[in-house]
Amino acid sequence: MKIEKNVNLSSLTTINIGGNADLVWLENIQDFEKLQSSKRKIFYIGNGSKVLLSNNIERYIFAKLGKGFSYTFMEGDKIVVGGATTTGELLRWCMENEIQGLEFLAGIPGTMAGVTVMNGGAFGSCIADFLEGVKVYDGGEKYLSRKDLHPAYRHIDIHKEAIIYEIHLKNFTRGKREEITARIDSILNRRKNSIPQEPSAGCIFKNPKNAPAGLLIERAGLKGYRIGDAQVSLKHANIFINRGKATFEDVARLIEFVKKAVYEKSGILLEEEIVIV
């Protein structure tokens, strides 16, 4: 287990915001045991998307899965994926092995542990559609089936101190490499045209049943609205970008302003999708 003291975590988040804290790299199950014996609060950070870190995070010890948890292989009729495996690494493996169905993950900037915790998805699909179960460490090694996880929109039931270190996937189909590659390229192009390229944490709010959060924000006239260096994207109103020097306070104030404005306009109270620490 490698421990880095007083690390500036802004470089480990996709929105490039974060204070200083201790960072632990986990390479095996024994490292989980050592970490959870600590009395400090633990926050597991994957690729740093879908998270907004404050400047007051010293009370936490942050933990990342190391290279020992980055792998993908077939086991019978399921795909076994390490929690540290990125979506891009998984999709490259799918192309090489001519497995289709997971193309919706293209362009999602996360590790598979993080995507699974958030039940991440896009374009009408989510990871729960393919989830058979996960291996977690929560005071010991456990296997949780899809039924145990009760997946819902951007949510699975899992103890906040538990860490997912392996994901089992099913329901995929076989396909031709050229078709899979073309589908991934098509999704990446769609994302490029609709998702801002500036640093961001991805979608800020969950989509309510009534209408997409981005549309509600746009109807409230907030596209391009800015507080400090945090701005509602002109490309996608449910994404707030860091224009260069945005602070936690800038983004937090923008979130609250947008929630209030949308509620006053539509009567709908938006709920955060990102995790604020």
C-alpha positions as CSV (number, residue, x, y, z in Angstrom):
1,M,0.0,0.0,0.0
2,K,1.5,3.3,-1.1
3,I,0.6,6.4,0.8
4,E,1.2,9.9,-0.5
5,K,0.9,12.7,2.0
6,N,-0.8,16.1,1.5
7,V,-1.5,15.6,-2.2
8,N,-3.3,18.3,-4.2
9,L,-6.2,16.4,-5.6
10,S,-7.4,18.9,-8.2
11,S,-5.3,17.1,-10.8
12,L,-7.1,13.8,-10.0
13,T,-10.6,15.3,-10.8
14,T,-12.0,16.0,-14.2
15,I,-13.2,19.4,-13.2
16,N,-9.7,20.3,-11.9
17,I,-10.9,21.4,-8.4
18,G,-9.8,20.0,-5.1
19,G,-7.9,20.7,-1.9
20,N,-5.1,18.7,-0.2
21,A,-5.4,15.4,1.5
22,D,-3.6,12.0,1.9
23,L,-3.9,9.6,-1.0
24,V,-3.6,5.8,-0.7
25,W,-3.0,3.4,-3.6
26,L,-4.6,0.0,-3.1
27,E,-3.0,-3.0,-4.9
28,N,-4.5,-6.0,-3.2
29,I,-7.1,-7.2,-0.7
30,Q,-4.6,-7.0,2.1
31,D,-4.4,-3.2,1.4
32,F,-8.2,-3.0,1.9
33,E,-7.8,-4.5,5.4
34,K,-5.1,-2.1,6.4
35,L,-7.0,0.9,5.1
36,Q,-10.3,0.0,6.8
37,S,-8.5,-0.5,10.1
38,S,-7.8,3.3,10.0
39,K,-10.2,5.4,12.1
40,R,-10.2,8.2,9.4
41,K,-13.1,8.7,7.0
42,I,-12.3,7.0,3.6
43,F,-13.4,8.4,0.2
44,Y,-12.8,6.2,-2.8
45,I,-11.9,8.1,-5.9
46,G,-11.7,6.6,-9.4
47,N,-11.1,8.8,-12.4
48,G,-12.3,11.8,-10.5
49,S,-15.4,12.4,-12.6
50,K,-18.8,13.0,-10.9
51,V,-17.1,14.4,-7.8
52,L,-16.7,18.0,-6.5
53,L,-14.0,18.3,-3.8
54,S,-14.0,21.2,-1.4
55,N,-10.9,22.8,0.1
56,N,-11.7,21.2,3.5
57,I,-11.0,17.6,2.9
58,E,-8.2,16.9,5.3
59,R,-10.5,14.8,7.5
60,Y,-10.6,12.2,4.7
61,I,-8.1,9.8,3.4
62,F,-8.6,9.3,-0.3
63,A,-8.1,5.9,-1.8
64,K,-7.6,4.7,-5.4
65,L,-7.4,1.2,-6.9
66,G,-4.0,0.6,-8.4
67,K,-2.9,-1.3,-11.5
68,G,-3.5,-4.7,-9.7
69,F,-7.3,-4.0,-10.2
70,S,-7.1,-3.2,-13.9
71,Y,-8.0,-6.3,-16.0
72,T,-10.7,-7.7,-18.2
73,F,-11.3,-11.3,-19.2
74,M,-14.0,-13.8,-20.0
75,E,-15.1,-16.4,-17.5
76,G,-17.7,-18.7,-18.9
77,D,-20.5,-16.5,-20.3
78,K,-19.6,-13.4,-18.4
79,I,-17.1,-10.6,-18.6
80,V,-15.0,-10.0,-15.5
81,V,-13.7,-6.5,-15.1
82,G,-11.4,-5.0,-12.5
83,G,-12.6,-1.9,-10.7
84,A,-9.7,0.2,-11.8
85,T,-10.3,-0.6,-15.5
86,T,-11.3,2.5,-17.4
87,T,-14.3,2.6,-19.7
88,G,-11.8,3.1,-22.6
89,E,-9.8,0.1,-21.7
90,L,-12.9,-2.1,-21.4
91,L,-14.2,-0.9,-24.8
92,R,-10.8,-1.6,-26.5
93,W,-11.0,-5.2,-25.1
94,C,-14.6,-5.5,-26.4
95,M,-13.5,-4.4,-29.9
96,E,-10.6,-6.9,-29.9
97,N,-12.9,-9.7,-28.7
98,E,-15.9,-8.7,-30.9
99,I,-18.3,-8.2,-28.0
100,Q,-21.0,-5.6,-28.4
101,G,-23.6,-3.9,-26.2
102,L,-21.3,-1.7,-24.0
103,E,-20.6,0.9,-26.6
104,F,-22.7,3.5,-24.7
105,L,-19.8,3.7,-22.3
106,A,-17.7,5.5,-25.0
107,G,-16.5,8.8,-23.8
108,I,-17.6,8.4,-20.2
109,P,-14.5,9.4,-18.2
110,G,-14.5,6.9,-15.4
111,T,-13.2,3.7,-14.0
112,M,-15.6,0.7,-14.0
113,A,-15.9,0.8,-10.2
114,G,-17.0,4.4,-10.3
115,V,-19.4,3.9,-13.2
116,T,-21.0,0.9,-11.4
117,V,-21.4,2.8,-8.1
118,M,-23.2,5.6,-10.0
119,N,-25.0,3.1,-12.3
120,G,-23.6,5.3,-15.0
121,G,-24.9,5.3,-18.6
122,A,-25.9,7.3,-21.7
123,F,-28.1,7.1,-24.7
124,G,-30.8,5.1,-23.0
125,S,-28.5,2.4,-21.5
126,C,-26.9,2.0,-18.1
127,I,-24.4,-0.4,-16.6
128,A,-27.1,-2.1,-14.6
129,D,-28.6,-3.4,-17.8
130,F,-25.5,-5.7,-18.1
131,L,-24.7,-6.2,-14.4
132,E,-24.6,-9.7,-13.0
133,G,-22.9,-8.8,-9.7
134,V,-19.9,-7.2,-8.0
135,K,-17.2,-8.2,-5.6
136,V,-16.7,-5.7,-2.8
137,Y,-14.6,-5.3,0.3
138,D,-16.6,-4.1,3.3
139,G,-14.9,-5.5,6.4
140,G,-14.3,-8.6,4.4
141,E,-14.7,-9.9,0.8
142,K,-18.3,-10.2,-0.4
143,Y,-20.1,-10.9,-3.6
144,L,-23.3,-8.9,-4.3
145,S,-25.6,-10.0,-7.1
146,R,-27.6,-7.5,-9.2
147,K,-30.7,-8.4,-7.0
148,D,-28.7,-7.4,-3.9
149,L,-27.8,-4.0,-5.4
150,H,-31.4,-2.9,-6.2
151,P,-30.2,-0.7,-9.2
152,A,-32.1,2.5,-9.8
153,Y,-31.5,5.6,-11.8
154,R,-27.9,6.6,-11.1
155,H,-27.8,4.5,-8.0
156,I,-27.1,1.1,-6.5
157,D,-27.5,0.0,-2.9
158,I,-24.0,-0.3,-1.5
159,H,-22.6,0.6,1.9
160,K,-20.7,3.9,1.7
161,E,-17.5,2.4,3.2
162,A,-17.6,-0.6,0.8
163,I,-15.3,-0.6,-2.3
164,I,-16.2,-2.3,-5.5
165,Y,-13.0,-4.0,-6.8
166,E,-14.5,-6.4,-9.5
167,I,-17.6,-6.2,-11.8
168,H,-19.3,-9.1,-13.5
169,L,-21.2,-8.3,-16.7
170,K,-23.6,-10.3,-18.9
171,N,-26.3,-9.8,-21.5
172,F,-23.8,-8.7,-24.2
173,T,-23.8,-10.2,-27.7
174,R,-21.2,-11.0,-30.3
175,G,-20.6,-8.7,-33.2
176,K,-18.2,-7.8,-35.9
177,R,-15.3,-5.6,-34.9
178,E,-16.0,-3.1,-37.7
179,E,-19.5,-2.6,-36.5
180,I,-18.5,-2.2,-32.9
181,T,-15.8,0.3,-33.8
182,A,-18.3,2.3,-36.0
183,R,-20.8,2.4,-33.1
184,I,-18.2,3.6,-30.7
185,D,-17.0,6.3,-33.2
186,S,-20.6,7.4,-33.7
187,I,-21.2,7.8,-30.0
188,L,-17.9,9.7,-29.5
189,N,-18.8,12.1,-32.3
190,R,-22.2,12.7,-30.7
191,R,-20.6,13.4,-27.4
192,K,-18.0,15.7,-29.0
193,N,-20.8,17.7,-30.6
194,S,-22.9,17.9,-27.4
195,I,-20.5,17.7,-24.5
196,P,-18.1,20.6,-23.7
197,Q,-14.4,19.8,-23.9
198,E,-13.5,22.1,-21.0
199,P,-12.8,20.6,-17.6
200,S,-16.1,19.5,-15.9
201,A,-17.6,16.9,-13.5
202,G,-20.1,15.7,-16.1
203,C,-23.8,16.2,-15.6
204,I,-24.5,18.0,-12.4
205,F,-28.1,17.0,-11.8
206,K,-30.1,13.9,-12.2
207,N,-32.8,14.0,-14.8
208,P,-36.3,14.4,-13.2
209,K,-39.2,12.4,-14.7
210,N,-40.8,15.6,-16.2
211,A,-37.9,16.7,-18.5
212,P,-34.1,16.5,-18.8
213,A,-32.3,18.7,-16.3
214,G,-30.4,20.4,-19.1
215,L,-33.7,21.5,-20.8
216,L,-35.1,22.8,-17.5
217,I,-31.9,24.8,-16.9
218,E,-32.0,26.2,-20.5
219,R,-35.7,27.2,-20.1
220,A,-34.7,29.1,-17.0
221,G,-32.4,31.2,-19.3
222,L,-29.2,30.0,-17.6
223,K,-27.1,28.7,-20.5
224,G,-23.8,30.5,-20.2
225,Y,-24.5,31.8,-16.7
226,R,-21.3,32.3,-14.7
227,I,-20.2,32.7,-11.2
228,G,-16.5,33.3,-10.9
229,D,-14.8,30.9,-13.3
230,A,-17.6,28.3,-13.1
231,Q,-20.1,28.5,-16.0
232,V,-23.2,26.7,-17.2
233,S,-22.0,25.2,-20.5
234,L,-23.4,26.7,-23.7
235,K,-23.2,23.2,-25.2
236,H,-25.0,21.3,-22.5
237,A,-26.8,23.2,-19.7
238,N,-26.5,20.3,-17.2
239,I,-22.7,20.5,-17.3
240,F,-20.8,23.2,-15.5
241,I,-17.4,23.9,-16.9
242,N,-14.2,25.2,-15.2
243,R,-13.1,28.2,-17.3
244,G,-9.6,28.0,-15.8
245,K,-9.6,29.1,-12.2
246,A,-12.9,28.0,-10.8
247,T,-13.0,27.2,-7.1
248,F,-15.2,24.9,-5.1
249,E,-17.1,27.9,-3.9
250,D,-17.8,29.1,-7.4
251,V,-19.3,25.7,-8.4
252,A,-21.2,25.3,-5.2
253,R,-22.8,28.7,-5.5
254,L,-23.6,28.1,-9.1
255,I,-25.4,24.8,-8.2
256,E,-27.5,26.5,-5.6
257,F,-28.3,29.4,-7.9
258,V,-29.4,27.1,-10.7
259,K,-31.5,24.9,-8.4
260,K,-33.3,28.0,-7.1
261,A,-33.9,29.5,-10.6
262,V,-35.2,26.2,-12.1
263,Y,-37.5,25.7,-9.1
264,E,-38.9,29.2,-9.4
265,K,-39.4,28.7,-13.2
266,S,-40.8,25.1,-13.3
267,G,-41.6,24.1,-9.7
268,I,-39.1,21.2,-10.1
269,L,-36.3,20.8,-7.5
270,L,-33.3,19.4,-9.1
271,E,-31.2,16.7,-7.3
272,E,-27.5,16.6,-7.6
273,E,-26.0,13.7,-9.5
274,I,-22.4,14.5,-8.6
275,V,-21.0,13.7,-5.2
276,I,-19.9,16.8,-3.2
277,V,-17.2,16.1,-0.6
